[in-house]
Amino acid sequence: MTAPPNGLPIYRLLTGPDDATFCERVSEALALGYELHGGPSLTFDGSRVIAGQALIWRATHQQS
């Protein structure tokens, strides 16, 4: 597959509270064929930790 499925962009930045739901979102993107781009970013908004993770789609990536 040369393009991401479902019209998704080549570059994605997922953000959200650092919890199981965020980890599931990143895991789903990896299962689609995205790759991590750098490490995660973390910040504190005064009450909770917010995570961010960049993902990229490699045009040469092949799904089985």
C-alpha positions in Angstrom: 0.0 0.0 0.0 1.6 3.3 -1.1 -0.8 5.6 0.8 -2.4 5.4 4.2 -5.8 3.7 4.3 -9.1 5.6 4.6 -7.7 8.9 3.4 -5.5 9.3 6.5 -2.6 11.8 6.2 1.0 10.6 5.8 2.0 12.4 9.0 0.0 12.2 12.2 0.5 13.7 15.6 -1.6 11.9 18.2 -2.2 13.8 21.5 -4.2 13.2 24.6 -4.0 12.2 28.3 -1.3 9.7 29.0 -3.6 6.8 29.6 -4.7 3.4 28.2 -6.9 5.1 25.5 -3.9 7.1 24.2 -1.8 3.9 24.1 -4.6 2.1 22.2 -4.7 4.9 19.6 -1.0 4.7 19.0 -1.2 0.9 18.8 -4.0 1.1 16.3 -2.0 3.4 14.1 1.0 1.1 14.3 -1.2 -1.9 13.3 -2.4 0.1 10.2 1.2 0.4 9.1 2.4 3.8 10.6 5.8 4.0 12.2 6.8 6.0 15.2 8.6 9.2 14.3 10.8 10.2 17.2 10.0 9.6 20.9 6.9 10.7 22.7 6.5 14.2 24.2 5.0 14.7 27.6 3.7 17.8 29.4 1.6 18.5 32.4 -1.5 20.7 32.2 -1.9 21.3 35.9 -3.9 18.2 36.6 -2.8 15.4 34.2 0.1 14.3 32.0 -0.6 14.9 28.2 1.3 12.8 25.7 2.0 13.4 22.1 3.4 10.9 19.5 4.3 11.6 15.9 3.7 8.9 13.4 4.6 8.7 9.7 3.5 6.5 6.8 6.4 5.2 4.7 5.3 5.0 1.0 7.4 1.9 0.7 5.6 0.2 3.6 3.8 -3.0 2.6 1.0 -4.5 4.6 0.4 -8.2 4.5 
